[in-house]
Amino acid sequence: LATMAETKPLLRGVVFDMDGTLTVPNLDFGEMYRRAGVPRGEDILATRWRADETACRVVEEMEAEGRRTLALMPGAAELAAWLEAHGVQSALVTRNSDATVAHFHKSLWRSAPLS
């Protein structure tokens, strides 16, 4: 018979999102859309809105506000340490700005940087 260790799948990597997964949600998206003048059913980061100065300014302003209060979700630091200790690679997929991702790595994520 196969042992338990032989039947468990190998964890090779983990892909994380930021808002609500690694970090406590702190952006009011309803307010962001309202201030930017973008209808709620549309993607505020779509090419059409990236060309809109007001929408871009609002997104950047609100992301900057969010960086000031950005916090890890409970258990995120411990999970990161466990993954790193066990050699499990981690990656980050997010629509947050480059500045917010850089702040996250510099100020909150003490483990190896997420690729």
N, C-alpha and C positions, 0 to 999 in steps of 0.2 A: 504494500500500500504506500501511496505517496504521503510524505509528511506534510504538515501544514505549511512549512516554509517553501516546499517545492510547488505548492499549488497557488500560493499568493502571487498576484501579478506584481511585477517590479515597478515601483514609482520612479519614473525617470525625470519628470519635471512637472512644474506647476505654473500655470499662467494666471496672473491676478489682474483684476480691475482695481481702480483706486476707490472711487466714491461708493461707500456702502460695503466695500469688501475689505480693503486695507485701511481706509480712512473713514472717519465719521462724516456722513454727508453734511455739508455746511453751506451749500449754494442753494439759493432760492431760484429755481429755474423758471417758475412762473413770473417772478419779478424780473429776471433777466430778459425773458421774451417780451414782457410788457415795456420795459425801458428801451429795449432795442427796436421795438416796433415790428417784431417778427410774429406772424400768426403762429399759435401754439401747434398747429398741425404740420408746420414746416421745420426742417432741420436748420437750426441757427448757425451751424458750422458748414452748411452747404456752400459751394462756390458762389452762388448768387448772393448770399449774405456776407461772405468774406469781402466782397467788393463794396459793401455798404459801410461808410465811415462810422456812422452812429452805431450800428450793430457791432462792429469790431471794437470800438471804444468801450461799449458797455460790457462785452464779454471780458475784455482785458481788465477793466476796472473791477468787475465782480470777482474774477479769478484772483486779482491782487488782494481784495478784501478777504477772500477765502483762505489765502495763504497765511494770513495773520492768525487765523484760528484753526488751521489744519491740525488734526490730531489722529493718531492711530486708533483703529478699532480695538476694543479689548481683546487680548490674546494674539494680536498680530505680531508683536515683537517676539513673543515666545515661539510662535509658529515659524517665524523667520529663522530664529536661532536653531530650532530643531531641524529645519530643512537644510540649513548650512552645515550643521554638525553631521548630518547623514549624507552629505554630498548630493542632495537633490537640487538640480538647477531650477531657477525661478526666472520668470519673465513678467513684464508689465505691459498690458494693452490698455490704453486710455485715450480719451479725447481731451484730456486736460492739456493746458498749454505747456510748452517746453519749460517755461519759467516755473510753473507749478511742479512739474516732475523733478526739476533740478532742486527746488526747495525741499521736496519730499525726501530725496536722497540725502541731501546735506543735513537736514534738520531732524528727520524722523526715522529713517530706515538705517539702522545701525549695522545690519548684516551686509553681505556682499551686494553691490548694486544690481538691481534687476535689469536684465538686458531687454 
